Amino acid sequence: MNKSLNTINDNMTPKIQHQYRDDFAVFSNKPDLVFLDSAASAQKPRIVMQAMLEMAENSYANVHRGQYGLSIDATNIYEQARQDMQGFINAKSKDEIIFTRNATESFNLLSHCLPHSLLKTGDEIAITRLEHHSNFVPWLRLKNAHPLHVIAPDANGNITEAQIEQLFAEHPIKLLSITHISNVCGTLLPIKRFAEIAHQHGAYILVDGAQAAPHVPLDMQDLDADFYILTGHKLYAPNAIAVLYGKYHLLETLPPFISGGGMVDRVTETEANFLPPPTRFEAGTPPIMEAAGLSAAIDYLNAIGMETIKNAEQKLTQILHDMLMQKPYIALVGNPEHRACVFGFNMQRKDGTLIAAHDVATLLDEQNIAVRAGHHCAQPLMNHFGINGCVRASLGIYNDENDIDRLSDGLDKIAKMLRAI
């Protein structure tokens, strides 16, 4: 992890070479693989899998229940993951970290609980067309009691500060639920400024950080988001564990989402008293081994440094952007002013008709290049751009300029085969 980012060969222009690829077993097992689908789910470094195996073999038991050594060890590992995540996002307290199964569950928790505490009937909610379905459908289900406003991006996928200010000036919005980075356009939104605007109008802001957490440093005390959601499987950690961050004084007001064992203080035949956050929201057996993997992933990313990751990925993002822009048969789905390393695009013929995204992804797969194709759980955004879907290429810390060259060559081969050039 201390190798130089740039490798110079024969006085040629330095190319960005991978530093971390060897940390991931999948690339040893499949050395020809170009993996460009980290926005869907990132590959796992060896140390993450080792941490889970070590816990399974030496420290596995249920947590928060046993008085014996294994259970105490497991509880310590589980709670260490909470503390590690607190540090990773700079939350004020570890009690502001709630573990859920995935980001979708986190959104559903809030859409269920907020109307019982922080939202009154008639309070209005705002989202955007950039949102993943996990931050769209839960609020859509509440539209009868909470009018829903959907903010449209411009043709490049931008949402501006002026739009947010106008929204709050014209409507009594009580909750703004918005993505940090679009999972289709790669749009990087100014969340800190959006939070300031929301708070000036007495509203809450909830941020979908699933795409942001692996790529940019996070500081909850600086961003000042009221709630922030991220998921382990995009963060080089296991699936089946995600994080809902919330300011503690707000979490205290929320009722539980799922009731059962582990989240109660006292139960009688007539009533139950619930424990304080975060335990109130973690009913049942939690993702114990997954928490060990999450801790290992955080340690791995911290050892590299999120600023280092951000800077390296920004360079690759520019290279990938320039490559796609130079191809006349590529139509980007949005081209935002500020973007992260997620690119939605389509291939088009000379007459402007689009080649099916799934066909492009299948032909790239035949060249051992893995990309995503479809609507990416963002159908309102697809409708906004007037398309049914698109190809998506997304970068992770194991990608380098060679991967972009492989994608470029692969696209050219497909374009020639399908007579797009």
C-alpha positions in Angstrom: 0.0 0.0 0.0 3.0 2.3 -0.1 3.8 1.9 -3.8 3.9 5.0 -6.0 0.7 5.8 -7.8 2.5 6.5 -11.1 4.8 4.1 -12.8 7.1 5.4 -15.5 8.1 3.2 -18.4 10.6 4.1 -21.1 10.2 7.8 -20.7 6.5 7.5 -21.8 3.7 9.5 -20.2 3.1 7.9 -16.8 0.1 5.7 -16.5 -2.0 5.3 -13.4 -1.2 1.7 -12.3 -3.1 -0.3 -9.8 -1.6 -0.5 -6.3 -4.2 -2.5 -4.5 -5.3 -5.1 -7.0 -3.2 -7.8 -5.3 -5.1 -7.3 -2.1 -8.2 -8.8 -3.7 -8.2 -12.5 -4.3 -10.6 -12.3 -7.2 -7.9 -10.8 -9.4 -5.5 -13.5 -8.5 -8.1 -16.1 -9.5 -9.2 -14.1 -12.6 -6.2 -12.1 -13.7 -7.8 -11.0 -17.0 -10.8 -9.6 -15.3 -11.6 -5.9 -15.7 -14.2 -5.2 -13.0 -16.1 -1.9 -13.6 -19.2 -2.5 -11.5 -18.2 -1.4 -8.0 -21.2 1.0 -7.9 -23.3 -2.2 -7.7 -21.1 -4.1 -5.2 -17.4 -3.8 -4.6 -15.0 -6.7 -4.5 -13.7 -7.6 -1.0 -10.0 -7.5 0.0 -8.5 -10.6 1.6 -8.3 -9.0 5.0 -12.0 -8.6 5.1 -12.6 -12.3 4.4 -9.9 -13.2 6.8 -11.4 -11.2 9.6 -14.8 -12.9 9.1 -13.1 -16.4 9.0 -11.1 -15.6 12.1 -14.1 -14.6 14.0 -16.1 -17.7 12.9 -13.2 -19.9 14.0 -12.3 -18.2 17.2 -14.8 -15.7 18.5 -18.3 -16.6 17.2 -21.3 -16.4 19.5 -24.4 -14.3 19.8 -23.8 -10.8 21.1 -25.2 -8.8 24.0 -26.6 -12.0 25.7 -23.9 -14.4 27.0 -21.8 -14.1 30.1 -19.2 -16.6 28.7 -16.0 -15.7 27.0 -17.0 -16.3 23.3 -20.1 -14.1 23.6 -18.1 -11.4 25.4 -15.5 -11.5 22.6 -18.1 -11.4 19.9 -19.9 -8.5 21.6 -16.6 -6.6 21.7 -15.9 -7.2 18.0 -19.4 -6.1 17.1 -19.3 -3.0 19.2 -15.8 -2.2 17.9 -17.3 -2.1 14.4 -19.7 0.6 15.6 -16.9 2.6 17.1 -14.8 2.2 13.9 -17.7 3.5 11.8 -18.1 6.4 14.2 -14.5 7.4 13.5 -14.8 6.7 9.8 -17.6 9.2 9.3 -16.7 11.4 12.3 -20.0 11.0 14.1 -20.3 12.6 17.5 -21.1 9.4 19.3 -21.0 5.7 18.5 -24.6 5.6 19.7 -25.5 7.5 16.5 -24.5 4.4 14.4 -27.3 1.9 13.7 -26.6 -1.3 11.9 -29.2 -2.6 9.4 -29.1 -5.3 6.7 -28.8 -2.9 3.8 -29.4 0.7 2.7 -32.9 -0.2 1.6 -33.8 -1.3 5.1 -32.4 2.0 6.5 -34.6 4.0 4.2 -37.6 1.9 5.2 -36.8 2.3 8.9 -36.9 6.1 8.5 -40.0 6.2 6.3 -41.8 4.1 8.9 -40.6 5.9 12.0 -40.4 9.5 11.0 -44.2 9.9 10.5 -44.6 8.8 14.1 -42.3 11.5 15.5 -40.6 14.2 13.4 -43.2 14.4 10.6 -46.8 15.4 11.1 -49.6 14.6 8.6 -49.4 17.1 5.8 -45.6 17.8 6.2 -44.1 17.8 2.7 -41.1 15.7 1.5 -38.7 16.4 -1.3 -36.5 14.0 -3.3 -34.9 14.2 -6.7 -35.1 12.2 -10.0 -31.5 11.2 -9.4 -32.6 8.9 -6.5 -32.1 5.1 -6.4 -35.5 3.4 -5.9 -34.5 2.7 -2.2 -34.7 6.5 -1.7 -37.8 6.9 -3.9 -40.3 4.2 -3.3 -40.5 4.4 0.5 -41.5 8.1 0.2 -43.8 7.5 -2.7 -45.8 5.2 -0.4 -46.3 8.1 2.0 -47.5 10.6 -0.6 -51.1 10.6 0.6 -50.2 11.9 4.0 -47.0 13.7 3.0 -47.1 15.5 -0.4 -44.0 14.6 -2.4 -42.0 17.0 -4.5 -39.5 15.5 -7.1 -36.7 17.8 -8.2 -35.6 17.5 -11.8 -32.0 17.7 -12.7 -30.9 19.5 -15.8 -29.8 17.8 -19.0 -26.3 17.1 -17.5 -27.6 15.6 -14.3 -26.9 18.7 -12.1 -29.1 19.9 -9.3 -28.2 23.4 -8.2 -28.2 25.3 -5.0 -30.7 27.7 -6.6 -33.2 24.9 -7.2 -33.0 23.8 -3.5 -33.5 27.4 -2.3 -36.5 27.9 -4.7 -38.0 24.6 -3.5 -37.9 25.7 0.2 -39.1 29.2 -0.7 -42.2 27.9 -2.5 -43.1 24.8 -0.4 -43.2 24.0 3.3 -40.8 21.1 2.9 -40.1 19.3 6.2 -37.7 16.6 4.8 -35.2 16.7 2.0 -34.1 13.1 1.1 -31.3 13.3 -1.4 -28.4 11.4 -2.8 -24.8 12.4 -2.3 -23.6 10.8 -5.5 -25.9 9.6 -8.3 -25.6 5.9 -9.1 -26.2 6.7 -12.8 -24.7 10.1 -13.7 -22.0 10.2 -11.0 -23.3 13.7 -10.0 -21.6 14.8 -6.8 -24.0 17.1 -4.9 -23.0 19.9 -2.4 -24.6 18.2 0.5 -23.2 20.6 3.1 -24.8 23.6 1.4 -28.1 21.7 0.9 -28.1 20.9 4.6 -27.6 24.6 5.5 -30.6 25.5 3.3 -32.8 22.8 4.8 -32.0 23.8 8.4 -32.6 27.5 7.6 -36.1 26.5 6.8 -36.6 24.2 9.8 -36.4 21.0 7.7 -34.4 17.8 8.1 -32.1 16.4 5.5 -31.5 12.7 4.9 -28.6 11.7 2.6 -28.1 8.5 0.5 -24.4 8.0 0.9 -24.2 4.5 -0.5 -22.2 5.7 -3.6 -20.2 8.4 -1.7 -18.8 6.4 1.2 -16.2 4.4 -0.8 -14.9 7.5 -2.7 -14.9 10.6 -0.6 -13.9 11.4 3.1 -17.0 11.8 5.2 -17.5 14.1 8.2 -21.0 14.0 9.7 -20.2 16.9 12.0 -19.1 19.1 9.1 -21.8 18.0 6.6 -24.5 18.4 9.3 -26.8 15.9 7.7 -29.5 14.8 10.1 -29.5 11.3 8.8 -26.9 9.6 6.5 -27.1 6.1 5.0 -24.3 3.9 3.7 -23.9 0.2 3.0 -21.1 -2.2 3.6 -21.1 -4.1 0.3 -20.1 -1.0 -1.7 -17.5 -0.1 0.9 -15.3 -3.3 0.3 -17.1 -4.9 3.3 -19.6 -7.8 3.3 -23.1 -7.6 2.2 -26.0 -7.9 4.8 -24.7 -5.0 6.8 -25.4 -1.3 6.4 -25.3 1.9 8.5 -27.9 4.4 9.4 -26.4 7.4 11.0 -28.7 9.8 12.8 -28.2 12.7 15.2 -28.8 11.2 18.6 -31.4 13.8 19.8 -33.4 12.9 16.7 -33.0 9.1 17.0 -34.2 9.4 20.6 -37.6 10.6 19.3 -38.1 7.7 16.9 -40.1 4.6 17.8 -38.7 1.2 16.9 -39.1 -0.2 13.4 -38.9 -3.9 14.1 -39.8 -5.3 17.5 -38.6 -8.4 19.2 -35.6 -9.7 21.2 -32.6 -7.6 22.1 -34.2 -4.1 21.8 -36.4 -4.1 24.9 -35.8 -3.1 28.5 -38.8 -4.7 30.1 -41.7 -6.7 28.8 -44.9 -7.6 30.6 -48.1 -9.1 29.3 -49.5 -5.7 28.7 -46.6 -3.5 27.6 -43.0 -3.3 26.5 -40.4 -0.6 27.2 -37.7 -0.1 24.6 -34.0 0.5 25.0 -32.4 3.7 23.8 -30.7 4.1 20.4 -29.0 2.4 18.8 -30.2 -0.8 20.4 -33.8 0.1 20.0 -33.4 -0.3 16.2 -31.4 -3.5 16.2 -34.0 -6.2 17.0 -33.0 -9.8 16.7 -29.7 -11.4 16.0 -27.6 -8.8 14.3 -25.0 -9.2 11.5 -22.2 -10.4 13.8 -19.6 -11.7 11.4 -20.4 -9.0 8.9 -19.5 -6.4 11.5 -16.1 -8.0 11.8 -15.7 -7.7 8.1 -16.9 -4.1 8.2 -14.2 -3.2 10.8 -11.6 -4.8 8.6 -12.7 -2.9 5.5 -12.6 0.4 7.5 -9.1 -0.4 8.7 -8.1 -1.2 5.1 -9.4 2.1 3.8 -8.0 4.1 6.7 -4.6 2.6 6.1 -4.7 3.9 2.5 -6.4 7.2 3.4 -9.7 8.4 2.0 -8.0 11.6 0.7 -5.5 9.4 -1.2 -8.4 7.3 -2.6 -10.3 10.4 -3.6 -7.4 12.0 -5.4 -6.4 8.8 -7.3 -10.0 8.2 -8.3 -10.4 11.7 -9.5 -7.5 11.3 -11.9 -8.9 8.0 -13.2 -12.4 9.6 -13.5 -11.0 12.3 -15.7 -9.2 9.8 -17.9 -12.4 7.6 -18.2 -14.5 10.7 -19.0 -12.1 11.9 -21.7 -12.0 8.5 -23.3 -15.8 8.2 -23.5 -16.2 11.8 -24.7 -13.8 11.1 -27.6 -15.9 8.3 -29.0 -18.6 9.6 -31.4 -20.7 6.6 -30.8 -21.0 7.1 -27.0 -23.8 9.1 -25.5 -23.2 9.9 -21.9 -26.3 9.8 -19.6 -25.6 13.1 -17.9 -22.3 15.0 -17.8 -22.4 16.8 -14.5 -20.2 19.7 -13.5 -19.0 17.8 -10.4 -18.9 14.1 -10.8 -17.6 11.0 -9.1 -16.4 7.8 -10.8 -19.7 6.5 -12.0 -20.6 6.8 -15.7 -23.9 5.9 -17.4 -23.7 5.8 -21.2 -25.2 4.3 -24.3 -23.7 3.3 -27.6 -25.5 4.7 -30.6 -25.4 4.1 -34.3 -24.7 6.7 -36.9 -28.4 7.5 -37.3 -28.6 8.2 -33.5 -30.5 5.0 -32.6 -29.3 3.4 -29.4 -27.8 -0.1 -29.2 -29.4 -2.2 -26.4 -27.4 -1.7 -23.2 -27.7 -5.4 -22.3 -26.2 -6.3 -25.7 -23.2 -4.0 -25.1 -22.7 -5.5 -21.6 -22.9 -9.0 -22.9 -20.3 -8.3 -25.6 -18.0 -6.6 -23.1 -18.4 -9.7 -20.8 -17.1 -11.8 -23.7 -13.9 -9.7 -23.4 -13.8 -10.2 -19.6 -15.0 -6.7 -18.9 -17.7 -6.5 -16.3 -20.1 -3.5 -16.5 -23.7 -3.1 -15.5 -26.7 -2.6 -17.8 -30.3 -1.7 -17.2 -32.2 1.0 -15.4 -30.0 0.7 -12.3 -33.0 1.0 -9.9 -33.5 4.6 -11.2 -36.4 4.4 -13.5 -37.6 8.0 -12.9 -34.2 9.2 -14.0 -34.3 7.0 -17.1 -37.7 8.5 -17.9 -36.2 12.0 -17.4 -33.5 11.3 -20.0 -36.0 9.5 -22.3 -34.2 6.2 -22.3 -35.1 2.7 -21.1 -31.7 2.0 -19.6 -28.0 2.4 -20.1 -24.6 0.8 -19.6 -22.8 1.8 -16.4 -19.0 1.7 -15.8 -17.9 2.5 -12.2 -14.4 2.5 -10.7 -13.0 1.1 -7.4 -9.6 1.3 -5.8 -8.4 -1.7 -7.7 -8.9 -0.1 -11.1 -6.2 1.6 -13.2 -5.6 3.1 -16.6 -5.1 -0.3 -18.1 -8.7 -1.1 -17.3 -9.8 2.0 -19.1 -7.7 1.1 -22.1 -9.3 -2.4 -22.1 -12.8 -0.8 -22.0 -11.9 1.6 -24.8 -10.7 -1.2 -27.0 -13.7 -3.3 -26.1 -16.1 -0.6 -27.0 -14.4 0.0 -30.3 -14.6 -3.7 -31.2 -18.3 -3.7 -30.4 -18.9 -0.4 -32.4 -17.2 -2.0 -35.5 -19.1 -5.2 -35.1 -22.4 -3.4 -34.8 -21.5 -0.8 -37.4 -21.7 2.1 -35.1 -18.6 3.5 -36.7 
